[in-house]
Amino acid sequence: MAFRNNQPPSARKGKTPPPEETHEEAGYLKALAEKQKPISVKLVGGEVVRGWVEYYDRDMIRLTRDGAPNLFIFKHDILYICEGTLKDPSRRTRTAKTAADSATGVA
């Protein structure tokens, strides 16, 4: 049994690439809005905002936040959406450097 296909390369059929769109975005955003699940939205500029999806349409989402103004965010400005909350690197309790400094008594 041969592992190679003896046909010329032009006769072989390649795999079709995955689709650009799965058309599941609307269903996902609808589920997030109905459950009012807390999400973190990372923007293209690197900023992370937290809240829940109250409204969405083809071009934007409305992110409702506690204790802060609600935001209308264009989808082209969103890098990704994560359910729950992302850990904020600026709010780390202990890093390797601070742990080493506290062990040596450096303030």
DOGUFI-466969 format. One record per residue (C-alpha): residue number from 0; residue in three letters; y, x, z. Coordinates in Angstrom, 1 decimal, padded with zeros to 4 digits. Example, Ala and Ser with C-alpha at 12.3 -4.5 7.8 and 13.67 -1.06 7.14 Angstrom:
2
R   i  aa     c2     c1     c3
R   0 ALA -004.5  012.3  007.8
R   1 SER -001.1  013.7  007.1
//
This chain:
107
R   i  aa     c2     c1     c3
R   0 MET  000.0  000.0  000.0
R   1 ALA  003.3  001.5 -001.1
R   2 PHE  006.4  001.3  001.1
R   3 ARG  008.8  001.9 -001.8
R   4 ASN  009.7 -000.5 -004.4
R   5 ASN  009.0  001.0 -007.8
R   6 GLN  011.6 -001.2 -009.6
R   7 PRO  014.7  000.5 -010.9
R   8 PRO  017.7  000.2 -008.5
R   9 SER  019.5 -002.2 -010.9
R  10 ALA  016.6 -004.7 -010.6
R  11 ARG  016.5 -004.7 -006.8
R  12 LYS  018.3 -007.5 -005.0
R  13 GLY  020.4 -006.4 -002.0
R  14 LYS  020.9 -008.4  001.1
R  15 THR  023.8 -010.7  001.1
R  16 PRO  026.6 -009.7  003.5
R  17 PRO  027.3 -011.8  006.5
R  18 PRO  030.0 -014.5  006.0
R  19 GLU  033.6 -013.8  007.0
R  20 GLU  033.8 -017.2  008.8
R  21 THR  031.2 -019.1  010.7
R  22 HIS  033.5 -022.1  011.2
R  23 GLU  032.5 -022.3  014.9
R  24 GLU  036.0 -021.4  016.2
R  25 ALA  037.1 -025.1  016.6
R  26 GLY  034.0 -026.1  018.5
R  27 TYR  034.3 -023.1  020.8
R  28 LEU  038.0 -023.8  021.6
R  29 LYS  037.3 -027.5  022.0
R  30 ALA  034.6 -026.7  024.6
R  31 LEU  037.0 -024.3  026.4
R  32 ALA  039.7 -027.0  026.5
R  33 GLU  037.4 -029.8  027.7
R  34 LYS  036.0 -027.7  030.5
R  35 GLN  039.3 -026.0  031.3
R  36 LYS  037.4 -022.8  031.7
R  37 PRO  039.6 -019.8  032.8
R  38 ILE  039.9 -017.3  030.0
R  39 SER  041.6 -014.0  029.3
R  40 VAL  043.3 -013.4  026.0
R  41 LYS  043.8 -009.9  024.8
R  42 LEU  046.7 -009.6  022.4
R  43 VAL  047.0 -007.2  019.5
R  44 GLY  049.7 -005.3  021.4
R  45 GLY  047.3 -004.7  024.3
R  46 GLU  048.7 -007.2  026.8
R  47 VAL  046.2 -009.5  028.6
R  48 VAL  047.2 -013.0  029.6
R  49 ARG  045.1 -015.4  031.6
R  50 GLY  044.9 -019.2  031.8
R  51 TRP  043.0 -022.0  030.1
R  52 VAL  043.3 -023.6  026.7
R  53 GLU  045.1 -026.9  026.8
R  54 TYR  045.7 -027.4  023.1
R  55 TYR  044.7 -025.6  019.9
R  56 ASP  045.2 -026.1  016.2
R  57 ARG  044.7 -024.1  013.0
R  58 ASP  047.4 -021.5  013.8
R  59 MET  047.8 -021.3  017.5
R  60 ILE  046.5 -022.0  021.0
R  61 ARG  048.4 -023.3  024.0
R  62 LEU  047.5 -021.3  027.1
R  63 THR  048.3 -023.1  030.4
R  64 ARG  048.8 -020.8  033.4
R  65 ASP  049.2 -021.3  037.1
R  66 GLY  052.5 -020.1  038.5
R  67 ALA  053.7 -018.9  035.1
R  68 PRO  055.1 -020.5  032.0
R  69 ASN  052.7 -021.9  029.5
R  70 LEU  052.3 -019.9  026.2
R  71 PHE  051.9 -020.9  022.6
R  72 ILE  050.0 -017.9  021.1
R  73 PHE  049.5 -017.5  017.4
R  74 LYS  045.9 -016.8  016.5
R  75 HIS  046.8 -013.8  014.3
R  76 ASP  048.2 -012.2  017.5
R  77 ILE  044.9 -012.5  019.4
R  78 LEU  042.5 -009.6  019.5
R  79 TYR  039.8 -011.5  021.4
R  80 ILE  039.2 -014.2  024.0
R  81 CYS  037.0 -013.6  027.0
R  82 GLU  035.7 -016.3  029.3
R  83 GLY  036.5 -015.6  032.9
R  84 THR  039.0 -012.9  033.7
R  85 LEU  039.2 -009.3  032.6
R  86 LYS  039.6 -006.6  035.2
R  87 ASP  043.2 -005.3  035.0
R  88 PRO  043.0 -001.4  034.9
R  89 SER  046.4 -001.1  036.6
R  90 ARG  045.0 -003.0  039.7
R  91 ARG  042.0 -000.8  040.4
R  92 THR  041.4 -000.3  044.1
R  93 ARG  040.0  003.2  043.9
R  94 THR  039.7  005.6  041.1
R  95 ALA  037.9  008.9  041.1
R  96 LYS  041.2  010.8  041.6
R  97 THR  042.3  008.7  044.6
R  98 ALA  038.9  008.9  046.1
R  99 ALA  039.0  012.7  045.8
R 100 ASP  042.5  012.8  047.2
R 101 SER  041.6  010.7  050.2
R 102 ALA  038.6  012.9  050.9
R 103 THR  040.8  016.1  050.9
R 104 GLY  043.6  014.4  052.8
R 105 VAL  046.1  014.6  049.9
R 106 ALA  048.6  011.7  050.1
//
